[in-house]
């Protein structure tokens, strides 16, 4: 699906997650988000957003989601 690979500059992703909090899950699903956006989303209050980031094959190890408070996130 092409839409999941659409790229945007870091500032656009940041503007979306800060200005439209209900879009954080959508952003987390994107395959092309920068590592810095994944780091922000890894600290999100919504465990569903953290789960999506944890399930990514390319997230950086320093996100430390294996110790997350949400059990579904740790499994992700």
C-alpha positions in Angstrom: 0.0 0.0 0.0 1.7 3.2 -1.2 0.1 5.5 1.4 1.9 3.7 4.2 5.2 4.6 2.6 4.4 8.3 1.9 7.2 10.5 3.2 7.1 13.9 4.8 9.6 16.2 6.5 10.2 15.7 10.2 8.4 19.0 11.0 5.2 17.9 9.2 5.1 14.6 11.2 5.7 16.6 14.4 3.0 19.1 13.5 0.6 16.3 12.9 1.2 14.5 16.2 1.2 17.7 18.3 -1.7 19.5 16.5 -3.9 16.4 15.9 -3.4 14.0 18.8 -6.1 11.6 17.4 -3.8 11.0 14.4 -0.9 9.6 16.4 -1.9 6.0 15.8 -2.1 6.8 12.0 1.4 8.3 12.1 2.8 5.4 14.1 1.6 3.0 11.4 3.5 4.9 8.7 6.6 3.0 7.5 8.5 6.1 6.6 8.4 8.1 9.8 11.8 9.2 11.1 13.4 7.6 14.1 12.9 10.8 16.0 9.2 10.6 15.5 9.2 7.0 16.7 11.1 8.1 19.8 8.4 10.7 20.6 5.6 8.2 19.9 7.4 5.5 22.1 6.7 7.8 25.0 3.0 8.4 24.1 0.4 8.2 26.9 -1.7 5.8 24.7 -0.4 2.3 25.0 -1.9 1.5 21.5 0.4 4.0 20.0 3.4 2.6 21.9 2.3 -0.9 20.8 2.4 0.1 17.1 5.9 1.5 17.5 7.0 -1.6 19.4 5.8 -3.8 16.6 7.8 -2.0 14.0 10.8 -4.0 12.6 13.0 -1.0 12.4 12.6 0.8 15.7 15.8 1.7 17.4 16.8 -0.4 20.5 17.1 2.7 22.7 13.3 3.0 22.8 13.3 0.4 25.6 9.8 -0.7 25.0 10.5 -4.1 26.4 10.1 -2.6 29.9 6.9 -0.6 29.0 4.1 -0.5 31.6 1.6 -1.8 29.1 1.8 -5.6 28.7 0.6 -5.5 25.1 3.4 -3.1 24.3 6.0 -5.4 25.8 4.6 -8.3 23.7 4.6 -6.1 20.5 
